Amino acid sequence: MRTALYGPDGFFVRDRPAAHFRTSAHSPHFARAIARLAVDVDAALGSPDVFDLVDVGAGDGELLTGVLAALPDPLRARVRAVGVEVTPREDTAPPSAMASPLSAPARAKDAPRGGAAGGGGALRGGEPEPGQVEWVTDVPRGLTGLLLATEWLDNVPLDLARDGSYLDASLSACGPLGAADADWVARWWPAAPGEVVEIGQARDEAWADAVGAVDAGLALAVDYGHLRDHRPSLPTATGFRAGREVVPAFDGTTDITCHVALDSAAAAAGEDHLLVRQREALARLGLDGARPPLALASADPVGYVRALAAASEIAELTAPAGLGAHWWLAHWTALDPRSVPLLHRAATSPRRPTS
């Protein structure tokens, strides 16, 4: 999986992900919700001179561009936007690229890939300047602001195991588990004989490292995944190519994803965290997909059609059996969670995931 995705001829080295699939990050409504979160985090941090906005696994910068376009001008003027990718991009996607490619599927087999965030309104500033995103290949350290990882962890390579042995691409045993992986399996995925396990140790380490890059602010991962009491019974590896879901090919021609053990990632990165479904997270940020009142159809027909289209797009982001079932994992550092509406429940109740 590592070579197929990140080797010299790997999928993410030689290809553009947006040509093969879409995610929440391609939605302008999702971008406005993230912009609302950035506004809240900035206020909780006391409006620092520089607000870091970092997207790990940023693709062509669609999400960063959309968030920048939705931010109020005073905050956008203080933002240092950074896209992290294995192959640095020379520039960012224009705001028009925020429309989801109709030919591309969402990336999960079981989950389609301000004021009120859905309305834009108070959040929207001017258009971002070309080249406003800095591109790097490693997560920068010492961040103050907001770090994003939208459907990044599902692409972090992992190993498969069965009955104490690693498995190769043909699911044949190829050696005993190392001590760290064996401990991970025992704690996070105790399996019945013959059951295949997707070892999340490498993902835990990757997420803990990303969270550790934030000195003050919030780190947010958005992904599809599972918890200890509901692990999948079959391997979740899935391939995507040219707008279609395909059998995973380990030759660099397809995107390969595996669902994320999000509870283990949460534990690896520290106690102060929130784990909640996307549907609820977006509702806390003012995005609920409510249909416009019928009276608007006669008072403002064009406005009604636009509002209805927006509600339909938001409904896809919040669908309980689709993108709304994705998980949001948020970790905060040197920040009072009571100052950030998304984190209110985490600040006042035990940190149990919302199912």
C-alpha positions as MATLAB code, in Angstrom:
seq = 'MRTALYGPDGFFVRDRPAAHFRTSAHSPHFARAIARLAVDVDAALGSPDVFDLVDVGAGDGELLTGVLAALPDPLRARVRAVGVEVTPREDTAPPSAMASPLSAPARAKDAPRGGAAGGGGALRGGEPEPGQVEWVTDVPRGLTGLLLATEWLDNVPLDLARDGSYLDASLSACGPLGAADADWVARWWPAAPGEVVEIGQARDEAWADAVGAVDAGLALAVDYGHLRDHRPSLPTATGFRAGREVVPAFDGTTDITCHVALDSAAAAAGEDHLLVRQREALARLGLDGARPPLALASADPVGYVRALAAASEIAELTAPAGLGAHWWLAHWTALDPRSVPLLHRAATSPRRPTS';
ca = [
       0.000    0.000    0.000;
       2.855    2.366    0.847;
       4.596    1.875   -2.509;
       1.324    1.913   -4.455;
       0.337    5.291   -3.022;
       3.599    7.080   -2.217;
       6.407    5.312   -4.100;
       8.166    6.894   -7.131;
       5.264    5.821   -9.380;
       2.640    5.924   -6.636;
      -0.884    7.218   -7.099;
      -0.438   10.413   -5.086;
       2.940   11.150   -6.685;
       1.894   10.978  -10.310;
      -1.825   11.765  -10.260;
      -4.394   14.360   -9.169;
      -6.853   12.860   -6.653;
      -9.765   15.150   -7.634;
      -9.907   13.453  -11.034;
     -10.787   10.161   -9.357;
     -13.082   10.890   -6.407;
     -14.771   13.623   -4.425;
     -14.917   14.188   -0.686;
     -16.545   16.658    1.672;
     -13.542   18.897    1.006;
     -14.844   19.586   -2.511;
     -18.054   21.189   -1.203;
     -18.251   24.997   -0.804;
     -20.702   24.473    2.059;
     -18.197   22.289    3.894;
     -15.547   24.958    3.301;
     -17.799   27.609    4.829;
     -18.367   25.420    7.884;
     -14.602   25.051    8.304;
     -14.274   28.823    7.890;
     -16.769   29.264   10.742;
     -14.646   26.908   12.846;
     -11.519   28.901   11.975;
     -13.251   32.106   13.088;
     -14.173   30.466   16.399;
     -10.664   29.084   16.985;
      -9.120   32.443   16.116;
     -11.349   34.194   18.659;
     -10.538   31.579   21.318;
      -6.821   32.186   20.706;
      -7.208   35.947   21.042;
      -6.684   36.748   17.347;
      -2.950   35.978   17.024;
      -0.840   38.039   14.615;
      -0.465   34.972   12.389;
      -3.182   32.309   12.191;
      -1.894   29.050   10.711;
      -4.348   27.197    8.468;
      -2.779   23.884    7.461;
      -4.359   21.145    5.344;
      -2.608   17.763    5.488;
      -3.232   15.803    2.308;
      -4.493   18.957    0.623;
      -4.839   17.592   -2.916;
      -4.972   20.564   -5.271;
      -5.911   22.957   -2.467;
      -9.660   22.889   -3.046;
     -10.527   23.044    0.648;
      -7.924   25.676    1.527;
      -9.085   27.844   -1.367;
     -12.715   27.512   -0.338;
     -12.006   28.300    3.305;
      -9.905   31.336    2.404;
     -12.690   32.647    0.171;
     -15.212   32.279    2.997;
     -13.152   33.904    5.757;
     -13.815   37.495    6.838;
     -11.216   39.832    5.344;
      -9.561   40.782    8.687;
      -8.867   37.142    9.548;
      -7.819   36.179    6.027;
      -5.237   38.958    6.118;
      -3.586   37.195    9.091;
      -3.797   33.646    7.755;
      -0.757   31.646    6.715;
      -2.295   28.922    4.533;
      -0.192   25.796    4.050;
      -0.976   22.741    1.947;
       0.885   19.522    2.778;
       1.259   17.049   -0.104;
       3.777   14.434   -1.195;
       4.078   16.318   -4.487;
       4.033   20.106   -3.924;
       1.563   22.055   -6.060;
       2.644   25.202   -7.874;
      -0.613   27.064   -7.293;
      -4.076   26.576   -5.868;
      -7.369   25.662   -7.431;
      -9.628   28.605   -8.265;
     -12.837   29.044   -6.255;
     -14.863   27.632   -9.165;
     -13.108   24.304   -8.626;
     -15.066   23.876   -5.393;
     -17.896   22.284   -7.376;
     -17.796   18.498   -6.973;
     -16.825   16.629  -10.164;
     -20.051   14.921  -11.153;
     -18.285   11.888  -12.594;
     -16.367   11.106   -9.427;
     -17.801    8.970   -6.625;
     -17.510    9.671   -2.954;
     -14.673    7.754   -1.366;
     -16.320    5.419    1.129;
     -18.163    2.263    0.204;
     -20.782    2.920    2.871;
     -20.528    6.723    2.963;
     -20.626    8.812   -0.237;
     -17.410   10.555   -0.655;
     -20.645   31.414    8.837;
     -23.728   32.712   10.663;
     -25.272   29.660    9.215;
     -22.395   28.139    7.352;
     -24.649   27.036    4.535;
     -25.645   30.574    3.730;
     -22.210   32.167    3.469;
     -23.389   35.661    4.361;
     -21.432   37.051    7.280;
     -18.473   34.784    6.662;
     -17.740   35.517    3.036;
     -14.937   37.944    2.293;
     -13.273   38.756   -1.017;
     -11.551   36.218   -3.246;
      -8.170   34.858   -2.096;
      -5.085   36.072   -3.910;
      -3.437   33.634   -6.370;
      -0.525   31.809   -4.773;
      -1.803   32.498   -1.255;
      -1.230   28.846   -0.315;
       2.301   27.738    0.603;
       3.055   24.153   -0.428;
       5.284   21.828    1.621;
       5.892   18.091    1.849;
       6.058   17.837    5.659;
       3.711   19.118    8.349;
       5.202   22.368    9.720;
       5.762   22.584   13.479;
       4.953   25.212   16.075;
       1.514   26.006   14.654;
      -0.978   28.460   16.106;
      -4.371   28.028   14.516;
      -6.187   25.175   12.758;
      -4.751   21.981   11.264;
      -7.032   19.957    8.968;
      -6.757   16.361    7.766;
      -9.811   15.571    5.640;
      -9.763   11.953    4.471;
      -6.018   11.772    4.961;
      -5.729    9.051    7.590;
      -7.558    6.513    5.402;
      -4.644    6.812    2.958;
      -1.921    6.333    5.577;
      -0.546    2.854    4.756;
      -1.286    0.021    7.150;
      -0.539   -3.680    7.514;
      -3.019   -6.537    7.528;
      -2.758   -9.369   10.032;
      -4.411  -12.665   10.880;
      -3.747  -15.015   13.767;
      -0.583  -13.197   14.826;
       0.981  -12.962   11.359;
       1.288  -10.171    8.813;
      -0.462  -10.723    5.482;
       0.765   -9.875    1.990;
      -1.373   -8.522   -0.878;
      -2.721  -12.029   -1.542;
      -3.696  -12.365    2.157;
      -1.044  -15.039    2.737;
       0.917  -15.075    5.999;
       4.352  -13.460    5.643;
       5.854  -13.236    9.131;
       4.991  -12.803   12.806;
       3.730   -9.485   14.148;
       6.189   -7.110   15.752;
       5.703   -6.324   19.425;
       4.127   -2.875   18.916;
       1.651   -4.149   16.323;
       0.786   -7.185   18.442;
       0.081   -4.910   21.398;
      -2.087   -2.680   19.197;
      -4.143   -5.644   17.994;
      -4.620   -6.935   21.535;
      -5.859   -3.559   22.762;
      -7.799   -2.183   19.815;
      -8.856   -5.070   17.590;
      -9.030   -8.367   19.518;
      -9.927  -10.766   16.739;
     -11.466  -14.196   16.471;
      -9.364  -16.957   14.876;
      -9.121  -16.452   11.126;
     -10.313  -12.831   11.240;
      -8.345  -10.239    9.251;
      -7.224   -7.161   11.191;
      -6.184   -3.788    9.747;
      -3.420   -2.598   12.080;
      -3.798    1.103   12.862;
      -0.517    1.683   14.702;
       1.048    3.692   11.840;
      -2.044    5.870   11.580;
      -2.058    6.497   15.316;
       1.545    7.646   15.089;
       0.844    9.840   12.055;
      -2.102   11.540   13.742;
      -0.267   12.013   17.045;
       2.592   13.617   15.117;
       0.195   15.979   13.317;
      -1.532   16.953   16.562;
       1.882   17.539   18.125;
       2.616   20.138   15.450;
      -0.023   22.442   16.974;
       1.338   24.554   19.837;
      -1.967   26.399   20.277;
      -5.248   25.736   18.523;
      -7.117   22.800   17.050;
      -6.256   19.745   14.956;
      -9.200   18.199   13.099;
      -9.344   14.879   11.242;
     -12.425   14.050    9.166;
     -12.682   10.481    7.924;
     -14.736    7.329    7.670;
     -13.941    4.695   10.212;
     -15.013    2.546   13.122;
     -14.729    2.063   16.886;
     -13.591   -0.913   18.960;
     -17.088   -2.306   19.536;
     -17.952   -2.175   15.826;
     -14.874   -3.235   13.856;
     -15.539   -4.496   10.313;
     -15.583   -8.243    9.842;
     -13.962   -8.054    6.381;
     -11.060   -5.964    5.027;
     -12.151   -2.458    4.032;
      -9.524   -1.803    1.329;
     -11.197   -0.031   -1.590;
      -9.862    1.362   -4.859;
     -10.946    4.433   -6.836;
      -9.943    5.267  -10.397;
     -11.328    7.687  -13.000;
     -14.565    8.284  -11.153;
     -15.282    4.629  -10.379;
     -14.931    2.316   -7.401;
     -12.628   -0.515   -8.456;
     -10.768   -3.477   -7.011;
      -7.618   -2.102   -5.315;
      -4.588   -2.354   -7.607;
      -1.175   -2.001   -5.993;
       0.557   -0.692   -9.133;
       0.102    3.037   -8.541;
      -2.918    3.413  -10.830;
      -5.619    3.607   -8.148;
      -6.346    5.393   -4.928;
      -6.415    2.819   -2.120;
      -8.185    3.502    1.148;
      -8.922    1.592    4.344;
     -11.304    2.707    7.070;
      -9.740    4.267   10.174;
      -9.784    2.988   13.764;
     -10.584    6.448   15.071;
     -10.775    5.598   18.757;
      -7.192    4.350   18.755;
      -6.051    7.446   16.849;
      -7.823    9.610   19.415;
      -6.127    7.844   22.320;
      -2.712    8.131   20.690;
      -2.946   11.907   20.309;
      -4.008   12.869   23.827;
      -6.909   13.115   26.249;
      -8.371   16.475   25.201;
     -10.438   15.564   22.175;
     -13.897   15.364   20.650;
     -15.119   12.476   18.486;
     -18.461   13.111   16.806;
     -20.285   12.275   13.585;
     -20.078   14.806   10.750;
     -23.845   15.309   10.767;
     -23.746   16.626   14.335;
     -20.499   18.546   13.854;
     -21.870   20.470   10.879;
     -25.102   21.186   12.737;
     -23.066   22.767   15.544;
     -21.465   24.965   12.890;
     -24.830   26.056   11.477;
     -25.109   23.598    8.591;
     -28.279   21.508    8.788;
     -29.641   21.270    5.232;
     -33.068   22.646    6.126;
     -35.232   23.336    3.072;
     -36.149   26.980    2.425;
     -39.707   28.052    3.336;
     -42.182   27.504    0.521;
     -43.270   31.140    0.769;
     -39.888   32.127   -0.657;
     -40.825   30.462   -3.954;
     -43.342   33.192   -4.741;
     -41.494   36.066   -3.073;
     -38.111   35.295   -4.662;
     -38.263   32.405   -7.152;
     -34.584   32.608   -8.095;
     -33.526   32.803   -4.458;
     -35.766   29.842   -3.649;
     -34.194   27.692   -6.364;
     -30.709   28.592   -5.153;
     -31.605   27.895   -1.531;
     -33.192   24.582   -2.500;
     -30.073   23.553   -4.413;
     -27.896   24.502   -1.443;
     -30.131   22.521    0.915;
     -29.788   19.478   -1.338;
     -25.993   19.766   -1.355;
     -25.891   20.207    2.419;
     -28.201   17.212    2.828;
     -25.556   15.073    1.107;
     -22.936   16.289    3.580;
     -25.170   15.425    6.535;
     -26.931   12.255    5.312;
     -26.871    9.704    8.182;
     -26.115    6.850    5.784;
     -23.624    8.891    3.754;
     -21.119   11.640    4.431;
     -22.954   12.550    7.625;
     -21.726    9.256    9.095;
     -18.093   10.307    8.783;
     -16.264   11.055   12.018;
     -14.777   14.358   13.164;
     -11.856   13.896   15.564;
     -10.741   17.189   17.107;
      -7.808   17.697   19.495;
      -7.118   21.049   21.129;
      -4.007   22.536   22.702;
      -3.655   25.720   24.810;
      -7.268   26.549   24.030;
     -10.418   26.701   26.170;
     -12.926   24.371   24.464;
     -15.780   26.322   26.037;
     -14.827   29.162   23.684;
     -15.380   27.040   20.558;
     -19.021   26.067   19.839;
     -18.020   22.826   18.104;
     -16.336   21.685   21.331;
     -19.016   22.748   23.826;
     -20.207   19.238   24.592;
     -16.636   17.974   24.977;
     -16.012   20.702   27.540;
     -19.031   19.833   29.678;
     -19.435   16.049   29.453;
     -17.387   12.830   29.287;
     -15.633   12.385   25.936;
     -17.766    9.609   24.545;
     -18.210    9.418   20.785;
     -21.621   10.305   19.393;
     -22.947    7.367   17.380;
];
